[in-house]
């Protein structure tokens, strides 16, 4: 499943609800960023495949480049940004938890005025 978003797109690569995981390929367009958000029911593991960016994890800024990897615990505010002006930021996200749906997103700030 491929889903377009204002910041880029994502595709679900694998999902096993009985094993409580979902894997997405996320593409963040140049100079775009996702919401400052948290999740009540899942943690996330991020692996950067290509591009450059910044992750905000619990208020800490972390530079991202190819082969970077991060863990985002349940309930921690986080944001992903592409800092490059021409190349996309491409990453794999592995979600682990009881709720693996968009309904588990709590948005605190969003450039695209989504609730």
C-alpha positions in Angstrom: 0.0 0.0 0.0 1.4 3.4 -1.1 0.2 6.6 0.7 1.0 10.2 -0.4 1.3 12.8 2.3 2.1 16.6 2.1 5.7 15.9 3.3 6.3 12.9 0.9 5.0 9.3 1.0 5.1 5.9 2.7 4.6 2.4 1.7 3.7 -0.5 3.9 6.3 -3.3 3.3 5.2 -5.9 5.9 2.7 -6.2 8.7 1.8 -9.0 11.1 -0.7 -7.9 13.6 -0.5 -11.1 15.6 3.3 -10.5 16.0 2.6 -6.7 16.7 4.8 -5.2 14.0 4.5 -3.1 10.8 7.3 -2.1 8.5 7.1 1.1 6.3 9.4 2.7 3.7 9.2 6.4 4.3 10.3 9.1 1.8 10.5 12.7 3.0 10.7 15.2 0.2 13.5 17.9 0.3 13.1 20.5 3.0 10.0 18.9 4.4 9.2 17.4 7.8 6.7 15.3 9.6 4.5 16.4 12.6 6.0 16.7 16.0 4.2 13.7 17.4 4.1 10.8 19.8 2.4 7.4 20.0 0.5 5.9 23.0 0.7 2.3 21.9 3.8 1.7 19.8 7.6 2.3 19.6 9.5 2.9 16.4 12.9 1.9 15.0 14.2 4.0 12.2 17.0 3.1 9.7 18.1 5.7 7.2 18.7 4.3 3.7 19.7 7.5 2.0 19.6 11.2 2.4 20.3 13.6 5.2 18.1 15.0 7.9 17.4 15.6 11.5 15.4 13.7 14.1 14.0 15.4 17.2 13.6 12.7 19.9 12.4 13.9 23.3 13.7 17.4 22.6 17.2 16.3 21.4 18.3 17.0 17.8 20.1 14.1 16.2 21.7 14.4 12.7 20.8 11.6 10.3 22.7 10.2 7.3 22.8 6.9 5.5 23.0 4.0 7.9 21.9 6.0 10.9 19.4 4.2 13.2 17.3 5.4 16.1 14.8 4.0 18.6 11.7 6.0 19.6 10.1 4.7 22.8 6.3 4.7 23.4 5.1 8.2 24.4 8.2 10.2 23.4 7.7 13.3 21.2 9.6 13.0 17.9 9.9 14.6 14.5 11.7 13.7 11.3 13.0 16.4 8.9 14.8 16.3 5.6 17.5 19.0 5.6 18.6 18.6 2.0 17.3 20.9 -0.7 17.2 18.5 -3.6 17.5 14.9 -2.4 14.8 12.9 -0.6 15.4 11.3 2.8 14.5 7.6 2.6 14.2 5.4 5.7 12.7 2.2 7.0 10.4 2.4 10.0 9.6 -0.6 12.1 6.6 -0.1 14.4 6.2 -2.4 17.4 3.1 -2.3 19.6 -0.6 -3.0 20.2 -1.9 -0.3 17.8 -0.2 0.0 14.4 -2.5 2.5 12.8 -2.5 6.2 12.0 -5.1 6.7 14.8 -2.2 6.2 17.3 -0.6 9.6 16.2 -0.8 12.4 18.7 0.2 15.6 16.9 1.6 18.6 18.8 2.8 20.7 15.8 2.2 20.2 12.1 3.3 22.3 9.2 0.3 21.2 7.2 -2.4 22.1 9.8 -3.5 18.5 10.4 -5.2 17.8 13.7 
